[in-house]
Amino acid sequence: MAEDSAEVKEGFLCPLCLKDLQSFYQLQGHYEEEHSGDNRHVGGQLKNVSVTM
C-alpha cells in the first residue's frame, strides 16, 4: 500500500492562497488586505464565520 505524501493543513488558512495564519482575526485582516478585489463569495463566508464564533 502506497503512503499518501500530501500534507494536510489545518487551522486558519486563507481559502485563496492557503497562507497559514495564527487566528481568525489575522486571517480576516490578511484576506481584506491581500484579496480585497478577489472572489467576494469567499469574503462573505469569512464574515459569516465571525458571527458564529
C-alpha positions as CSV (number, residue, x, y, z in Angstrom):
1,M,0.0,0.0,0.0
2,A,1.5,3.4,-1.0
3,E,1.8,6.1,1.6
4,D,0.0,9.4,0.8
5,S,2.6,12.1,1.0
6,A,0.1,15.0,0.7
7,E,0.3,17.3,3.7
8,V,-3.0,18.0,5.5
9,K,-3.1,21.6,6.7
10,E,-5.4,22.7,9.5
11,G,-6.1,26.0,11.2
12,F,-6.6,29.4,9.9
13,L,-5.7,29.0,6.2
14,C,-6.5,31.7,3.6
15,P,-9.0,30.0,1.2
16,L,-7.4,31.7,-1.8
17,C,-3.6,31.5,-1.2
18,L,-3.5,28.9,1.6
19,K,-1.3,31.1,3.8
20,D,-1.3,29.8,7.3
21,L,-2.4,32.5,9.8
22,Q,-2.5,32.2,13.6
23,S,-6.0,33.5,14.4
24,F,-9.3,34.3,12.8
25,Y,-8.6,38.0,13.1
26,Q,-5.3,37.6,11.3
27,L,-7.0,35.6,8.6
28,Q,-9.7,38.2,8.2
29,G,-7.2,41.1,8.0
30,H,-5.0,39.2,5.6
31,Y,-8.0,38.5,3.3
32,E,-9.1,42.1,3.3
33,E,-5.6,43.4,2.6
34,E,-4.4,40.8,0.1
35,H,-7.6,39.7,-1.7
36,S,-10.0,42.7,-1.4
37,G,-10.7,42.6,-5.2
38,D,-10.9,38.8,-5.4
39,N,-13.8,36.4,-5.1
40,R,-16.4,38.2,-2.9
41,H,-18.3,34.9,-2.2
42,V,-15.4,33.7,0.0
43,G,-15.3,37.0,1.8
44,G,-18.9,36.6,2.7
45,Q,-18.2,33.2,4.1
46,L,-15.4,34.6,6.3
47,K,-17.8,37.3,7.7
48,N,-20.4,34.6,8.4
49,V,-17.8,32.6,10.4
50,S,-17.1,35.7,12.6
51,V,-20.7,35.8,13.6
52,T,-20.8,32.2,14.8
53,M,-17.5,32.5,16.8
